Amino acid sequence: MLVKRFADAKPYEAPNHRGVVGLRLQGWEEGGPTNQWLGYSQFLPGGGAGPDATPFEKVYLVIEGEMTVFVDGQETVLGPMDSCTIPPGEVREIVNRSNHVCKMVVVIPYPPKVSA
């Protein structure tokens, strides 16, 4: 078992994100998960990500606040304990339209290993 304390979480930069601080809770370390990593994102009012797509799926879980997710011209507002899966290749944009910080957990698989 690998225990990591929130106080020890390290920040990370996510491409095409704005107004956010991301912390890596689990992943990318010896003894950590082997299939995916776990991030914690704190989006300021007006903060967000995209529009863009990735070659892997993502799972978002809103812990506090709300996040608006745009996919295929439709918008969905996620509130506390709401979650969604974004499939590989799906273009999405997320925006915190509220005046409160949106706190989200993000689960993302590791990229495929490249054989030599």
Buried (B, 14 or more C-beta within 10 A) or exposed (E): EEEBEEEEBEEBEEEEBEBBBBBBBBBEEEEBBEEBBBBBBBBBBEBBBBEEBBEBBBBBBBEEBBBBBBBEEEEEEBEEEBEBEBEEEEEBBBBBEBEEBBBBBBBBBEEEEEEE
